[in-house]
Amino acid sequence: MDSIEDVIKKTSPKFNRPSIKNGFTQIKNKIIVTDKLTFNEKLILICLLMHKMNKKVAFPSYSTIARELGCSRSTAIRSIDSLLKKRYIIREKRAYRSNRYSFNIK
């Protein structure tokens, strides 16, 4: 039986990047404790923040988000749409590329 780390390595090649694998993501406490976001919305937001790293924007694909969080692509899309409506994130659609997300978290 594979260890959890082996499974992650096989299913998520980007996780092997040292900046993600060995790094960490700072999350404001108000994101964790708010009752305005669902569990899935919180996870998606945290995943987007992880991909942002030290930049102002993140641009993972829906498929990448779904793979990394172990959810369906449709769940990732629904949660991102909800985060957009709630104005936690701003999406810039790009032709033939993944969307670019910026954050509206104070």
N, C-alpha and C positions, 0 to 999 in steps of 0.2 A: 504494500500500500504506500502511495506517495505521501510525503509530508505536505503540509499546507503550503509551505514555501515553494516546493517543487510544482505543485498544481498552479500556483500563481505565476511562476516563471513560464510554464507551458502555455497558459491561457492569456497572459498579458505581457507581451514583449516589452512594452514601454515601461512596465514596472521595473525592468532590469536597468533602466537608466539610473546611474548613481544619484542624481539629483532628486529623483522620486523615491527610489528604494531606500536610500539612507537618510533622506531628509525628513522633514516634518511640516505640517501645515498648521499655522496659527488660526484659530477659530474664535471669533468673539463670543463670549458667554451668552450674549443676547440672542445669537442665532440658535444656540442649543436649547435655551429655556423658553423661547417664544412659543405661544400657542397659535400664532398666525401662520405657521408652516406645518405641513404634514411631515411625517417621517421621511417619505421619499423625497420631498422637496429639500429637506435639510441635507440628506445624503448627496443629492445632485449638486446642491450649492457648495458643499464641502469638496466634492470632486472637482468642480470648476475652479474653486480656490486653489486646490492642489496643482492644477494645471497652470494656473496663473503664475505661480512661484513668485519671482521678484519683478514680474512685468505688470503692466496695467491691464492687460487683456489675457484671455484664455481662448483657445480654439480647438478643443477636442471634438471629434465627431460624435454624433449620437451613438454610433456603434461602439466607439471607444468607451464612452461613459457607461453604456449598458454592460459591456464586457467587464470593466473594472469593478462595477458595483454588483454584478451578478443579477441584474434585472433585465427586463425585456427592453428592446429599442423603443417600443411604444410607450412604456412607462417613463423612459428618459424624456421622450418628446413631450408627453403630457405634463410632466413635472417642470420642464423648462418653460413650456407655455404658461403654466401657472405662476412661475417665478417672474416671468415677464409682465403678466397682468398685475401682480402684486408689487411690481417695480423694484424687485431686489436685484435684477440684472437687466442689461440692455443688450440686444442682439443686433449685430451687423451681418446681414446676409451677404455672402460672397459667391459669385458665380463659379461653379465647378470646384469649390473648396469648402471646407467645413466652416460653419458660422464662427464669428468672432464675438466673444462675450466680454463686456465690461461690467463693473459692479457698482451698485448704488447702496452700499452699506456704510453707514456712518457709525 
